[in-house]
């Protein structure tokens, strides 16, 4: 069994196979397709809601890297 991996967009339910893979695929008659789907990442708003922590003291760099 031979495996080919590539990433592509799904548009209107259709996948596009990259053109550089088509010659290799033409020599096969059967294949099995497994889709690993990722949702489109949503932009994160890191500083949308600031939180104030009473009595917080930012550690010094040296303190962060002490072992």
N, C-alpha and C positions, 0 to 999 in steps of 0.2 A: 504494500500500500504506500502511496506517495501522498504527501501533504503539501499544500500551498497555503500560505497565510498572507492576507492583505487586508487593509482597511478601506472602507468605501462609505459613501453616503447613501442613505436610502431615500429616494425621491419618488413619491406616489406609489410606494410599495415595491419599487424596482431597485435592484442592485446593479451597479456597473462594475464589470470586471476590467481591471486595468489592461490597456492595450498590449503592454509588453508580456502579459501572461497568455494571451490568446493563442500564439503559435504552439506553446507547450500543451495547452488544453486540447488542441485539435487532434492529438494522437490518442485521446481517451474517448471511450464510448459511454462510460458511466462514472458518476461521482456522487459522493455523499456530502451534503452541505450542513454545517453546524454554525448557527449564528450566535455570537456573544454580543448582546446588545447593551449599549450604554445610553443612558438618557443624556440629553444635552445639558451640560452643566449650567446651573443658574448662577448669575453673578452674585457674589457675596458682598454685603455691605458690612465691612469689618468695624467701622467706627460709627455706625448708624445710631447706636445706643451706648453712650458712654456710661461707665459704672464708676462711681467714686467709692473707694475703700478707705474708711477712716483708719488713721494711724499706720498707713502703709509707708514703708521706707524702701526705696529702690536700692537693691543690693549693689555693691561695687563690683566691678568686673572681676577683680581678684577673688572676691568671695564666691562668685559663681563657678570659677574654675578650680577651687580648692578641692583636693581629694582626701 
